[in-house]
Amino acid sequence: MRMRRILGLALAAATLVGVSAVGAVGAVSAEAASSPNISREECTAAGGQIVSRPYSSDACVLPDGTRPAIT
């Protein structure tokens, strides 16, 4: 009985470690997929429009729908 309990705890710990590793990989790939910052000149040269966002910096709306922040 004691051995079964120890094995169950080890399996639960291994499962939690696996889930947190998958979550970290997902966060990294989401960060890599986000749009980089762009300057006002680059925005207009790419055919984008500069829009104001309340309580945040301005953004550039590009023709493909992405909205990078303006630096």
N, CA, C and O atoms as CSV, one atom per row, in Angstrom:
chain,resi,resn,atom,element,x,y,z
A,1,MET,N,N,0.825,-1.193,0.000
A,1,MET,CA,C,0.000,0.000,0.000
A,1,MET,C,C,0.871,1.260,0.000
A,1,MET,O,O,0.586,2.217,-0.720
A,2,ARG,N,N,1.919,1.253,0.800
A,2,ARG,CA,C,2.786,2.413,0.878
A,2,ARG,C,C,3.507,2.643,-0.453
A,2,ARG,O,O,3.679,3.787,-0.872
A,3,MET,N,N,3.922,1.577,-1.110
A,3,MET,CA,C,4.616,1.688,-2.389
A,3,MET,C,C,3.693,2.268,-3.449
A,3,MET,O,O,4.131,3.071,-4.273
A,4,ARG,N,N,2.441,1.882,-3.442
A,4,ARG,CA,C,1.473,2.398,-4.404
A,4,ARG,C,C,1.264,3.897,-4.200
A,4,ARG,O,O,1.132,4.632,-5.178
A,5,ARG,N,N,1.232,4.357,-2.975
A,5,ARG,CA,C,1.063,5.773,-2.671
A,5,ARG,C,C,2.268,6.573,-3.170
A,5,ARG,O,O,2.107,7.645,-3.753
A,6,ILE,N,N,3.469,6.052,-2.941
A,6,ILE,CA,C,4.686,6.733,-3.389
A,6,ILE,C,C,4.722,6.814,-4.915
A,6,ILE,O,O,5.072,7.851,-5.479
A,7,LEU,N,N,4.361,5.722,-5.577
A,7,LEU,CA,C,4.337,5.736,-7.039
A,7,LEU,C,C,3.286,6.706,-7.568
A,7,LEU,O,O,3.512,7.368,-8.580
A,8,GLY,N,N,2.146,6.797,-6.897
A,8,GLY,CA,C,1.098,7.739,-7.300
A,8,GLY,C,C,1.554,9.182,-7.167
A,8,GLY,O,O,1.270,10.005,-8.037
A,9,LEU,N,N,2.262,9.498,-6.079
A,9,LEU,CA,C,2.783,10.855,-5.894
A,9,LEU,C,C,3.847,11.181,-6.942
A,9,LEU,O,O,3.893,12.298,-7.457
A,10,ALA,N,N,4.694,10.211,-7.255
A,10,ALA,CA,C,5.728,10.431,-8.272
A,10,ALA,C,C,5.085,10.673,-9.644
A,10,ALA,O,O,5.533,11.540,-10.395
A,11,LEU,N,N,4.050,9.916,-9.966
A,11,LEU,CA,C,3.356,10.090,-11.236
A,11,LEU,C,C,2.661,11.445,-11.308
A,11,LEU,O,O,2.674,12.095,-12.354
A,12,ALA,N,N,2.057,11.874,-10.208
A,12,ALA,CA,C,1.397,13.180,-10.175
A,12,ALA,C,C,2.407,14.305,-10.351
A,12,ALA,O,O,2.139,15.268,-11.070
A,13,ALA,N,N,3.562,14.197,-9.706
A,13,ALA,CA,C,4.594,15.224,-9.841
A,13,ALA,C,C,5.129,15.273,-11.270
A,13,ALA,O,O,5.347,16.357,-11.811
A,14,ALA,N,N,5.341,14.116,-11.881
A,14,ALA,CA,C,5.830,14.075,-13.258
A,14,ALA,C,C,4.802,14.675,-14.219
A,14,ALA,O,O,5.171,15.340,-15.186
A,15,THR,N,N,3.534,14.445,-13.960
A,15,THR,CA,C,2.480,15.009,-14.808
A,15,THR,C,C,2.465,16.523,-14.705
A,15,THR,O,O,2.345,17.208,-15.722
A,16,LEU,N,N,2.585,17.063,-13.488
A,16,LEU,CA,C,2.600,18.515,-13.314
A,16,LEU,C,C,3.805,19.145,-13.991
A,16,LEU,O,O,3.686,20.222,-14.576
A,17,VAL,N,N,4.953,18.503,-13.925
A,17,VAL,CA,C,6.150,19.025,-14.581
A,17,VAL,C,C,5.949,19.030,-16.090
A,17,VAL,O,O,6.342,19.987,-16.757
A,18,GLY,N,N,5.350,17.991,-16.636
A,18,GLY,CA,C,5.092,17.939,-18.075
A,18,GLY,C,C,4.129,19.005,-18.527
A,18,GLY,O,O,4.326,19.599,-19.587
A,19,VAL,N,N,3.091,19.268,-17.755
A,19,VAL,CA,C,2.105,20.290,-18.112
A,19,VAL,C,C,2.740,21.668,-18.066
A,19,VAL,O,O,2.481,22.488,-18.947
A,20,SER,N,N,3.562,21.947,-17.067
A,20,SER,CA,C,4.172,23.268,-16.978
A,20,SER,C,C,5.196,23.465,-18.094
A,20,SER,O,O,5.379,24.589,-18.560
A,21,ALA,N,N,5.865,22.403,-18.532
A,21,ALA,CA,C,6.815,22.529,-19.640
A,21,ALA,C,C,6.076,22.841,-20.934
A,21,ALA,O,O,6.554,23.643,-21.736
A,22,VAL,N,N,4.934,22.230,-21.149
A,22,VAL,CA,C,4.144,22.509,-22.354
A,22,VAL,C,C,3.620,23.932,-22.311
A,22,VAL,O,O,3.601,24.609,-23.339
A,23,GLY,N,N,3.194,24.402,-21.150
A,23,GLY,CA,C,2.714,25.775,-21.018
A,23,GLY,C,C,3.814,26.783,-21.286
A,23,GLY,O,O,3.556,27.823,-21.893
A,24,ALA,N,N,5.037,26.503,-20.848
A,24,ALA,CA,C,6.150,27.412,-21.091
A,24,ALA,C,C,6.482,27.468,-22.574
A,24,ALA,O,O,6.793,28.541,-23.092
A,25,VAL,N,N,6.426,26.354,-23.260
A,25,VAL,CA,C,6.711,26.335,-24.690
A,25,VAL,C,C,5.641,27.116,-25.442
A,25,VAL,O,O,5.957,27.839,-26.387
A,26,GLY,N,N,4.395,26.985,-25.043
A,26,GLY,CA,C,3.317,27.733,-25.678
A,26,GLY,C,C,3.493,29.235,-25.486
A,26,GLY,O,O,3.233,30.010,-26.407
A,27,ALA,N,N,3.930,29.652,-24.301
A,27,ALA,CA,C,4.141,31.069,-24.044
A,27,ALA,C,C,5.289,31.611,-24.879
A,27,ALA,O,O,5.226,32.740,-25.367
A,28,VAL,N,N,6.328,30.823,-25.044
A,28,VAL,CA,C,7.466,31.265,-25.845
A,28,VAL,C,C,7.058,31.407,-27.297
A,28,VAL,O,O,7.423,32.393,-27.937
A,29,SER,N,N,6.313,30.455,-27.839
A,29,SER,CA,C,5.912,30.551,-29.236
A,29,SER,C,C,4.923,31.689,-29.444
A,29,SER,O,O,4.919,32.302,-30.511
A,30,ALA,N,N,4.094,31.985,-28.465
A,30,ALA,CA,C,3.176,33.113,-28.590
A,30,ALA,C,C,3.941,34.432,-28.598
A,30,ALA,O,O,3.584,35.356,-29.329
A,31,GLU,N,N,4.971,34.517,-27.801
A,31,GLU,CA,C,5.789,35.716,-27.777
A,31,GLU,C,C,6.514,35.893,-29.099
A,31,GLU,O,O,6.627,37.014,-29.595
A,32,ALA,N,N,7.002,34.821,-29.670
A,32,ALA,CA,C,7.719,34.908,-30.933
A,32,ALA,C,C,6.787,35.297,-32.070
A,32,ALA,O,O,7.233,35.868,-33.064
A,33,ALA,N,N,5.513,35.000,-31.941
A,33,ALA,CA,C,4.564,35.290,-33.014
A,33,ALA,C,C,4.031,36.717,-32.963
A,33,ALA,O,O,3.398,37.169,-33.917
A,34,SER,N,N,4.276,37.435,-31.865
A,34,SER,CA,C,3.745,38.782,-31.770
A,34,SER,C,C,4.499,39.725,-32.702
A,34,SER,O,O,5.650,39.471,-33.058
A,35,SER,N,N,3.844,40.807,-33.089
A,35,SER,CA,C,4.437,41.749,-34.029
A,35,SER,C,C,5.505,42.594,-33.350
A,35,SER,O,O,5.343,42.977,-32.192
A,36,PRO,N,N,6.591,42.889,-34.051
A,36,PRO,CA,C,7.617,43.762,-33.485
A,36,PRO,C,C,7.162,45.219,-33.545
A,36,PRO,O,O,6.172,45.543,-34.201
A,37,ASN,N,N,7.883,46.079,-32.867
A,37,ASN,CA,C,7.568,47.499,-32.922
A,37,ASN,C,C,7.945,48.062,-34.281
A,37,ASN,O,O,8.780,47.500,-34.990
A,38,ILE,N,N,7.320,49.180,-34.635
A,38,ILE,CA,C,7.534,49.799,-35.936
A,38,ILE,C,C,7.555,51.313,-35.730
A,38,ILE,O,O,6.918,51.818,-34.805
A,39,SER,N,N,8.278,52.038,-36.577
A,39,SER,CA,C,8.291,53.494,-36.475
A,39,SER,C,C,7.152,54.076,-37.299
A,39,SER,O,O,6.548,53.376,-38.112
A,40,ARG,N,N,6.860,55.348,-37.094
A,40,ARG,CA,C,5.792,56.010,-37.848
A,40,ARG,C,C,6.093,56.015,-39.346
A,40,ARG,O,O,5.200,55.813,-40.168
A,41,GLU,N,N,7.348,56.246,-39.686
A,41,GLU,CA,C,7.737,56.284,-41.094
A,41,GLU,C,C,7.582,54.911,-41.746
A,41,GLU,O,O,7.103,54.798,-42.875
A,42,GLU,N,N,7.994,53.865,-41.018
A,42,GLU,CA,C,7.855,52.506,-41.546
A,42,GLU,C,C,6.391,52.130,-41.721
A,42,GLU,O,O,6.030,51.417,-42.658
A,43,CYS,N,N,5.558,52.612,-40.820
A,43,CYS,CA,C,4.125,52.311,-40.888
A,43,CYS,C,C,3.509,52.910,-42.145
A,43,CYS,O,O,2.823,52.216,-42.895
A,44,THR,N,N,3.750,54.192,-42.373
A,44,THR,CA,C,3.161,54.833,-43.541
A,44,THR,C,C,3.761,54.309,-44.840
A,44,THR,O,O,3.068,54.227,-45.855
A,45,ALA,N,N,5.058,53.949,-44.815
A,45,ALA,CA,C,5.697,53.400,-46.014
A,45,ALA,C,C,5.113,52.028,-46.364
A,45,ALA,O,O,5.074,51.652,-47.536
A,46,ALA,N,N,4.664,51.286,-45.359
A,46,ALA,CA,C,4.095,49.962,-45.595
A,46,ALA,C,C,2.605,50.032,-45.926
A,46,ALA,O,O,1.965,48.998,-46.118
A,47,GLY,N,N,2.048,51.239,-45.996
A,47,GLY,CA,C,0.637,51.388,-46.332
A,47,GLY,C,C,-0.277,51.283,-45.133
A,47,GLY,O,O,-1.477,51.059,-45.293
A,48,GLY,N,N,0.263,51.441,-43.925
A,48,GLY,CA,C,-0.539,51.328,-42.710
A,48,GLY,C,C,-1.100,52.654,-42.256
A,48,GLY,O,O,-0.730,53.707,-42.777
A,49,GLN,N,N,-1.992,52.603,-41.285
A,49,GLN,CA,C,-2.588,53.790,-40.685
A,49,GLN,C,C,-2.227,53.827,-39.215
A,49,GLN,O,O,-2.225,52.794,-38.544
A,50,ILE,N,N,-1.923,55.005,-38.715
A,50,ILE,CA,C,-1.597,55.178,-37.305
A,50,ILE,C,C,-2.891,55.441,-36.546
A,50,ILE,O,O,-3.664,56.330,-36.901
A,51,VAL,N,N,-3.115,54.648,-35.491
A,51,VAL,CA,C,-4.318,54.805,-34.667
A,51,VAL,C,C,-3.908,55.036,-33.223
A,51,VAL,O,O,-2.901,54.501,-32.759
A,52,SER,N,N,-4.696,55.836,-32.515
A,52,SER,CA,C,-4.461,56.087,-31.094
A,52,SER,C,C,-5.221,55.058,-30.276
A,52,SER,O,O,-6.370,54.729,-30.571
A,53,ARG,N,N,-4.552,54.552,-29.235
A,53,ARG,CA,C,-5.186,53.604,-28.324
A,53,ARG,C,C,-5.245,54.246,-26.950
A,53,ARG,O,O,-4.224,54.735,-26.467
A,54,PRO,N,N,-6.399,54.262,-26.306
A,54,PRO,CA,C,-6.497,54.876,-24.984
A,54,PRO,C,C,-5.647,54.139,-23.956
A,54,PRO,O,O,-5.622,52.909,-23.917
A,55,TYR,N,N,-4.957,54.906,-23.133
A,55,TYR,CA,C,-4.115,54.378,-22.063
A,55,TYR,C,C,-2.975,53.511,-22.583
A,55,TYR,O,O,-2.487,52.642,-21.860
A,56,SER,N,N,-2.548,53.724,-23.800
A,56,SER,CA,C,-1.468,52.946,-24.395
A,56,SER,C,C,-0.798,53.790,-25.464
A,56,SER,O,O,-1.240,54.899,-25.762
A,57,SER,N,N,0.271,53.256,-26.039
A,57,SER,CA,C,0.944,53.983,-27.107
A,57,SER,C,C,0.166,53.826,-28.412
A,57,SER,O,O,-0.727,52.986,-28.523
A,58,ASP,N,N,0.521,54.646,-29.388
A,58,ASP,CA,C,-0.117,54.549,-30.698
A,58,ASP,C,C,0.249,53.230,-31.358
A,58,ASP,O,O,1.257,52.609,-31.023
A,59,ALA,N,N,-0.581,52.814,-32.297
A,59,ALA,CA,C,-0.332,51.571,-33.020
A,59,ALA,C,C,-0.469,51.831,-34.509
A,59,ALA,O,O,-1.043,52.835,-34.932
A,60,CYS,N,N,0.063,50.918,-35.287
A,60,CYS,CA,C,-0.015,50.987,-36.737
A,60,CYS,C,C,-0.882,49.826,-37.211
A,60,CYS,O,O,-0.603,48.669,-36.895
A,61,VAL,N,N,-1.927,50.131,-37.963
A,61,VAL,CA,C,-2.767,49.074,-38.519
A,61,VAL,C,C,-2.294,48.833,-39.945
A,61,VAL,O,O,-2.503,49.664,-40.829
A,62,LEU,N,N,-1.659,47.697,-40.160
A,62,LEU,CA,C,-1.126,47.353,-41.476
A,62,LEU,C,C,-2.202,46.722,-42.339
A,62,LEU,O,O,-3.199,46.228,-41.813
A,63,PRO,N,N,-2.022,46.726,-43.656
A,63,PRO,CA,C,-3.030,46.151,-44.550
A,63,PRO,C,C,-3.357,44.686,-44.276
A,63,PRO,O,O,-4.464,44.238,-44.573
A,64,ASP,N,N,-2.404,43.927,-43.709
A,64,ASP,CA,C,-2.680,42.506,-43.424
A,64,ASP,C,C,-3.418,42.302,-42.107
A,64,ASP,O,O,-3.721,41.167,-41.737
A,65,GLY,N,N,-3.715,43.407,-41.385
A,65,GLY,CA,C,-4.491,43.305,-40.152
A,65,GLY,C,C,-3.677,43.308,-38.874
A,65,GLY,O,O,-4.258,43.394,-37.792
A,66,THR,N,N,-2.354,43.219,-38.949
A,66,THR,CA,C,-1.539,43.245,-37.744
A,66,THR,C,C,-1.485,44.652,-37.191
A,66,THR,O,O,-1.653,45.624,-37.926
A,67,ARG,N,N,-1.247,44.761,-35.873
A,67,ARG,CA,C,-1.222,46.050,-35.193
A,67,ARG,C,C,0.023,46.178,-34.314
A,67,ARG,O,O,-0.075,46.070,-33.092
A,68,PRO,N,N,1.188,46.405,-34.919
A,68,PRO,CA,C,2.386,46.583,-34.084
A,68,PRO,C,C,2.369,47.943,-33.395
A,68,PRO,O,O,1.802,48.906,-33.911
A,69,ALA,N,N,2.995,48.007,-32.228
A,69,ALA,CA,C,3.098,49.265,-31.505
A,69,ALA,C,C,4.106,50.169,-32.201
A,69,ALA,O,O,5.062,49.696,-32.815
A,70,ILE,N,N,3.881,51.459,-32.099
A,70,ILE,CA,C,4.791,52.435,-32.706
A,70,ILE,C,C,5.812,52.850,-31.676
A,70,ILE,O,O,5.471,53.165,-30.536
A,71,THR,N,N,7.075,52.848,-32.087
A,71,THR,CA,C,8.159,53.261,-31.181
A,71,THR,C,C,8.558,54.682,-31.461
A,71,THR,O,O,9.454,55.212,-30.803
